[in-house]
Amino acid sequence: MSQVVQTNSKLFIPALDRLYTPLADVADVLLRVLVGGLFIPHGYAKLFTDTDKFIAFFGKLGFSSPVFMTYFIGSLEFFGAIAIILGLLTRPLAFMLFVNMAVAAAMVHLPKGWGVSSGGAEYVVALAGIALILAMRGGGRWSLDRALFGREI
């Protein structure tokens, strides 16, 4: 049985409920794959290809331990995103990614404006919003949390 939240509002085309209700679980998986797929490349770069660049970057931002920040954020974005795709610890990891992107928006991207072409906040704010929605919704019925623990974490 799907975990669809019922509301008092009626669909404009009620017959579409036969489509929407069975696809709710698929939507949860697609949202997890979207979030994970967007974050994995960022974490991969921090951990495996551009590590020195990010250590210098976090140092310029004023973090007292830029090496720790590079590996912590890189691990969150890479390994955390893989766990989210699998539906493992979805809520806490998605919330951590939301905080990560909110801090990135405030410290780095908003001062550059909104547009993505200028390095602005548009893309980062979108990532933060999507991660927050996932943190609120959770991993859904087809998640490792449900398979391993019988509930969401």
C-alpha positions in Angstrom: 0.0 0.0 0.0 1.3 3.4 -0.9 2.0 6.1 1.6 0.1 8.8 -0.2 -1.1 11.7 2.0 -4.8 12.2 1.5 -6.2 15.7 1.4 -9.7 17.0 1.2 -9.0 18.6 -2.2 -10.4 16.8 -5.2 -8.5 16.2 -8.4 -9.5 18.3 -11.4 -9.6 15.0 -13.3 -10.5 12.4 -10.7 -9.8 9.5 -13.0 -6.1 10.4 -12.8 -6.0 9.2 -9.2 -5.6 5.7 -10.6 -2.3 7.0 -12.1 -1.1 9.2 -9.3 -1.6 6.8 -6.3 0.4 3.9 -7.7 3.2 6.2 -8.9 3.7 7.8 -5.4 6.4 5.2 -4.5 8.1 5.6 -7.8 8.2 9.4 -7.2 10.0 8.8 -3.9 12.7 6.8 -5.6 13.0 9.3 -8.5 13.5 12.1 -6.0 16.2 10.2 -4.1 18.0 9.4 -7.4 17.7 13.0 -8.5 19.2 14.4 -5.2 21.9 11.7 -5.1 22.8 12.1 -8.8 23.2 15.9 -8.4 25.4 15.7 -5.3 27.7 12.8 -6.2 29.8 14.7 -8.7 30.4 17.5 -6.3 31.6 15.1 -3.5 33.7 13.1 -6.0 35.6 16.3 -7.0 36.3 17.2 -3.4 37.4 13.7 -2.4 39.2 12.4 -5.5 40.1 14.9 -8.2 40.3 18.5 -7.0 41.0 18.0 -3.3 43.9 20.6 -3.0 41.7 23.2 -4.7 38.9 22.7 -2.2 41.3 22.7 0.8 42.5 26.1 -0.4 38.9 27.2 -1.1 37.7 26.3 2.4 40.8 28.0 3.8 40.0 31.2 2.0 36.4 31.0 3.4 38.0 31.2 6.9 37.3 27.6 8.1 39.9 26.7 10.8 40.3 23.2 9.4 40.0 23.3 5.6 41.3 19.8 5.3 38.5 18.5 7.6 35.9 20.5 5.8 36.9 19.3 2.4 36.7 15.7 3.5 33.6 16.1 5.6 31.6 17.9 2.9 33.1 15.7 0.2 32.0 12.6 2.1 28.6 14.0 2.8 28.1 14.9 -0.9 29.5 11.6 -2.2 28.8 8.8 0.2 25.8 10.5 1.7 24.3 10.9 -1.7 24.8 7.2 -2.5 23.1 6.3 0.8 20.2 8.6 -0.2 19.8 6.9 -3.5 19.5 3.6 -1.7 17.1 5.1 0.9 19.5 4.7 3.8 19.3 7.5 6.5 17.5 9.6 3.9 16.0 12.2 6.2 19.1 13.1 8.3 21.4 13.0 5.3 19.1 15.1 3.1 18.8 17.6 5.9 22.5 17.8 6.2 22.8 18.4 2.4 20.1 21.2 2.8 22.2 22.9 5.5 25.4 22.4 3.4 23.7 24.1 0.4 22.2 26.9 2.6 25.6 27.7 4.0 27.1 27.6 0.5 24.4 29.9 -0.8 24.9 32.4 2.0 28.7 32.4 2.1 29.7 32.0 -1.5 26.9 32.3 -4.1 24.4 35.0 -3.0 27.2 37.7 -2.9 27.6 36.9 -6.6 24.0 37.4 -7.4 21.3 35.0 -8.5 22.2 33.8 -12.0 24.0 30.6 -12.4 26.2 32.0 -15.2 27.8 34.4 -12.7 28.3 31.7 -10.0 25.2 33.0 -8.3 22.8 31.3 -5.9 20.2 29.9 -8.4 21.5 26.3 -8.7 22.6 26.1 -5.0 19.3 27.3 -3.7 17.5 24.8 -6.0 19.7 22.0 -4.6 18.9 23.2 -1.0 15.2 23.2 -1.7 15.1 19.8 -3.3 17.2 18.3 -0.4 14.8 19.9 2.2 11.8 18.5 0.4 13.5 15.0 0.5 14.3 15.5 4.2 10.6 16.2 4.9 9.2 13.4 2.7 11.8 10.7 3.7 12.9 7.8 1.6 9.5 6.3 1.0 8.3 2.7 1.0 11.0 1.4 -1.4 14.0 2.3 0.8 16.7 0.5 2.7 15.5 2.1 5.9 12.1 0.4 5.4 13.7 -2.9 4.4 16.2 -3.0 7.3 14.3 -1.3 10.1 10.7 -1.5 9.0 10.4 2.2 9.2 12.1 5.4 8.2 15.0 6.8 10.3 
